[in-house]
Amino acid sequence: MKHIKIKKLVIQAQKAMKDSSDPIHGLSHVKRVVINVENICKDMNIRGRQKDALILAAYWHDVSRTITKYPSIFWMVFLDDLISAFMLLKSCLRLWLFGYVPSTAIKIIFCKSTGTGKLLTKILLRKKERILLDILEDADMLDVMHTERIENIMPLTELSKIYLFSYKRLVSYNLKLKHVKFKTKAAMKQFEKIIRQLIEFFKKPEVILWHTEQFGYKWCREANKKLKELLDYIVLLKLQIN
């Protein structure tokens, strides 16, 4: 019975995200985060109800983005996880669903919030449960530089200077070595694949042309250089870990 109710929650989240007005945090983003969670769980041998809780949390972590047609990219950074957790809690109560999986999913999303996350983690999560929060955060972070996400953002930059600035800032920021911070080794393995895909993506003539027109040849050359340096860093780090 609980399994059926959890499935209903997943379907509810999928329907909500499908209608999201936020082009960056839509159903495609959530699906990629779920895949990342599954890959990390497989690598770390996390199964059963812990994995189920993580997948449920992954589906619901951005549901708050659906409550307005004009989601702010500023205030949502601080409130989206908190609101999403409350929305999941409300849906669980409506279904009269209790137990480890829903309660853990709710706690993980609460603790993922920017600003209040650290305090809530100390209050809500036991030490052995905090690895689940690490996995969800890593899974979400892995999607930041995914080629599909970047392809979704590129057309938006032509509609708004805010998106153009945000995209340029996103790429420049995340290609710096000091900002590569994952909490699990499994996520770093996944990140290597993403960077390799990104390098191939930036080799496409139409992609080169678009970025050159938007940001100039110098910026494109520097971005490609940083991508290769980042890949070298990841490979070296992986060798040191092993």
C-alpha positions as CSV (number, residue, x, y, z in Angstrom):
1,M,0.0,0.0,0.0
2,K,2.8,2.4,0.9
3,H,4.6,1.6,-2.4
4,I,1.5,2.6,-4.3
5,K,1.2,5.9,-2.4
6,I,4.9,6.7,-3.0
7,K,4.4,6.0,-6.7
8,K,1.4,8.5,-6.6
9,L,3.8,11.1,-5.2
10,V,6.3,10.5,-7.9
11,I,3.6,10.9,-10.6
12,Q,2.3,14.0,-8.9
13,A,5.8,15.6,-8.9
14,Q,6.3,14.6,-12.6
15,K,3.0,16.3,-13.6
16,A,3.8,19.4,-11.7
17,M,7.3,19.7,-13.1
18,K,6.0,19.1,-16.6
19,D,4.0,22.3,-16.3
20,S,6.8,24.3,-14.7
21,S,7.2,27.9,-15.9
22,D,10.9,27.8,-15.0
23,P,12.7,26.6,-18.2
24,I,15.8,25.6,-16.3
25,H,14.2,23.7,-13.4
26,G,11.6,21.6,-15.3
27,L,10.9,17.9,-15.7
28,S,14.0,17.3,-17.8
29,H,16.2,18.7,-15.0
30,V,14.4,16.5,-12.4
31,K,14.8,13.4,-14.5
32,R,18.5,14.0,-14.9
33,V,18.9,14.5,-11.1
34,V,17.0,11.2,-10.5
35,I,19.4,9.4,-13.0
36,N,22.3,10.9,-11.1
37,V,20.9,9.7,-7.8
38,E,20.5,6.2,-9.2
39,N,24.0,6.1,-10.6
40,I,25.6,7.3,-7.4
41,C,23.5,4.9,-5.3
42,K,24.6,2.0,-7.6
43,D,28.2,3.0,-7.2
44,M,27.9,3.3,-3.4
45,N,25.8,0.2,-3.0
46,I,22.9,2.1,-1.5
47,R,19.6,0.2,-1.9
48,G,16.2,-0.3,-0.4
49,R,14.3,2.4,1.4
50,Q,17.3,4.7,1.5
51,K,17.4,4.7,-2.3
52,D,13.6,5.1,-2.5
53,A,13.8,8.1,-0.2
54,L,16.5,9.7,-2.3
55,I,14.6,9.2,-5.5
56,L,11.4,10.7,-4.0
57,A,13.4,13.7,-2.8
58,A,15.0,14.1,-6.2
59,Y,11.6,14.2,-7.9
60,W,10.2,16.8,-5.4
61,H,13.3,19.0,-4.7
62,D,12.2,21.7,-7.2
63,V,8.4,21.4,-7.1
64,S,8.2,24.8,-5.5
65,R,9.3,26.3,-8.9
66,T,5.8,25.4,-10.2
67,I,3.8,27.7,-7.8
68,T,4.4,30.9,-9.8
69,K,4.5,31.7,-13.5
70,Y,7.3,34.1,-12.8
71,P,9.9,32.3,-10.7
72,S,12.6,34.6,-9.5
73,I,16.1,33.2,-9.9
74,F,17.2,35.2,-6.8
75,W,14.8,34.6,-3.9
76,M,14.0,31.0,-5.0
77,V,17.7,30.1,-4.3
78,F,16.9,30.6,-0.6
79,L,13.4,29.3,-0.4
80,D,12.8,26.7,-3.1
81,D,13.9,23.7,-1.0
82,L,12.0,24.8,2.0
83,I,8.8,25.3,0.0
84,S,9.3,22.0,-1.8
85,A,9.7,20.1,1.4
86,F,6.5,21.7,2.8
87,M,4.7,20.8,-0.4
88,L,5.8,17.2,-0.2
89,L,4.8,17.1,3.5
90,K,1.3,18.4,2.6
91,S,0.9,15.7,-0.1
92,C,2.0,13.0,2.3
93,L,-0.6,14.1,4.8
94,R,-3.3,14.1,2.2
95,L,-2.4,10.5,1.3
96,W,-2.1,9.6,4.9
97,L,1.4,8.4,4.1
98,F,4.0,8.0,6.9
99,G,7.1,6.1,7.5
100,Y,10.8,6.1,6.7
101,V,10.7,6.9,2.9
102,P,8.5,10.0,2.9
103,S,9.8,11.4,6.2
104,T,13.5,11.0,5.1
105,A,12.8,12.5,1.7
106,I,11.1,15.5,3.4
107,K,14.0,16.0,5.8
108,I,16.6,15.7,3.0
109,I,15.0,18.5,1.0
110,F,14.6,20.7,4.1
111,C,18.3,20.2,4.9
112,K,19.4,20.9,1.3
113,S,18.1,24.5,1.6
114,T,20.6,27.4,1.2
115,G,21.2,29.4,4.3
116,T,19.3,27.2,6.8
117,G,20.5,23.9,5.6
118,K,23.4,23.4,8.0
119,L,21.3,24.1,11.0
120,L,18.5,21.9,9.9
121,T,20.9,19.1,9.1
122,K,22.1,19.1,12.7
123,I,18.5,19.0,14.0
124,L,16.8,16.7,11.6
125,L,19.4,14.2,10.3
126,R,21.3,11.6,12.2
127,K,25.0,11.3,11.2
128,K,24.5,8.1,9.2
129,E,21.7,9.7,7.3
130,R,23.7,12.7,6.2
131,I,25.3,10.8,3.3
132,L,21.8,10.8,1.7
133,L,21.9,14.6,1.7
134,D,25.4,14.6,0.2
135,I,24.1,12.3,-2.6
136,L,21.1,14.5,-3.4
137,E,23.3,17.7,-3.4
138,D,25.9,16.1,-5.6
139,A,23.2,14.7,-8.0
140,D,21.7,18.2,-8.3
141,M,25.1,19.8,-8.8
142,L,26.1,17.4,-11.5
143,D,23.3,18.7,-13.7
144,V,24.6,22.3,-13.7
145,M,27.1,21.6,-16.5
146,H,25.1,18.9,-18.4
147,T,25.0,19.5,-22.1
148,E,21.2,19.2,-22.3
149,R,20.8,21.8,-19.6
150,I,23.1,24.2,-21.5
151,E,21.2,23.6,-24.7
152,N,18.0,24.6,-22.9
153,I,19.6,27.8,-21.5
154,M,21.2,29.0,-24.8
155,P,17.9,30.1,-26.5
156,L,16.8,31.9,-23.3
157,T,19.8,34.2,-23.4
158,E,18.4,35.8,-26.6
159,L,15.2,36.7,-24.7
160,S,16.8,38.3,-21.6
161,K,20.1,39.9,-20.7
162,I,19.7,38.4,-17.2
163,Y,19.8,34.9,-18.7
164,L,22.8,35.9,-20.8
165,F,24.7,37.2,-17.9
166,S,23.7,34.2,-15.7
167,Y,24.8,31.7,-18.3
168,K,28.2,33.4,-18.8
169,R,28.7,33.6,-15.1
170,L,27.6,29.9,-14.7
171,V,30.1,28.6,-17.2
172,S,33.0,30.8,-16.0
173,Y,32.3,30.0,-12.3
174,N,31.9,26.3,-12.6
175,L,35.0,25.8,-14.8
176,K,37.3,27.0,-12.0
177,L,39.1,24.2,-10.2
178,K,38.5,25.6,-6.8
179,H,34.7,25.4,-7.3
180,V,34.7,21.7,-8.1
181,K,33.4,20.4,-4.8
182,F,31.6,17.1,-4.6
183,K,31.0,15.2,-1.4
184,T,31.0,11.7,-2.8
185,K,33.6,9.9,-4.9
186,A,30.8,8.5,-7.0
187,A,29.7,11.9,-8.1
188,M,33.2,12.8,-9.2
189,K,33.2,9.8,-11.5
190,Q,29.9,11.0,-13.0
191,F,31.4,14.5,-13.3
192,E,34.2,13.2,-15.4
193,K,31.7,11.8,-18.0
194,I,29.8,15.1,-18.0
195,I,33.0,17.2,-18.7
196,R,34.1,14.8,-21.5
197,Q,30.6,15.3,-23.1
198,L,30.9,19.0,-22.6
199,I,34.2,19.1,-24.4
200,E,32.7,17.3,-27.4
201,F,29.7,19.6,-27.3
202,F,31.9,22.8,-27.5
203,K,33.6,21.3,-30.6
204,K,30.4,21.5,-32.6
205,P,30.6,24.3,-35.3
206,E,27.2,25.8,-34.4
207,V,28.1,25.8,-30.7
208,I,31.4,27.5,-31.4
209,L,29.8,30.1,-33.6
210,W,27.0,30.9,-31.1
211,H,29.4,31.4,-28.2
212,T,31.9,33.4,-30.3
213,E,29.0,35.8,-31.3
214,Q,27.8,36.1,-27.8
215,F,31.1,36.3,-25.8
216,G,33.9,36.7,-28.2
217,Y,36.8,34.5,-29.4
218,K,39.0,35.2,-26.3
219,W,36.3,34.0,-23.9
220,C,35.6,30.8,-25.9
221,R,39.3,30.0,-26.0
222,E,39.6,30.5,-22.3
223,A,36.5,28.3,-21.6
224,N,37.9,25.5,-23.7
225,K,41.3,25.7,-21.9
226,K,39.6,25.6,-18.5
227,L,37.5,22.6,-19.6
228,K,40.7,20.6,-20.5
229,E,42.4,21.7,-17.3
230,L,39.3,20.6,-15.4
231,L,39.3,17.2,-17.0
232,D,43.1,16.7,-16.3
233,Y,42.4,17.7,-12.6
234,I,39.6,15.2,-12.3
235,V,41.6,12.3,-13.8
236,L,44.6,13.1,-11.5
237,L,42.3,13.3,-8.5
238,K,40.7,10.0,-9.4
239,L,44.2,8.4,-9.6
240,Q,45.1,9.8,-6.2
241,I,41.9,8.5,-4.6
242,N,42.3,5.0,-6.1
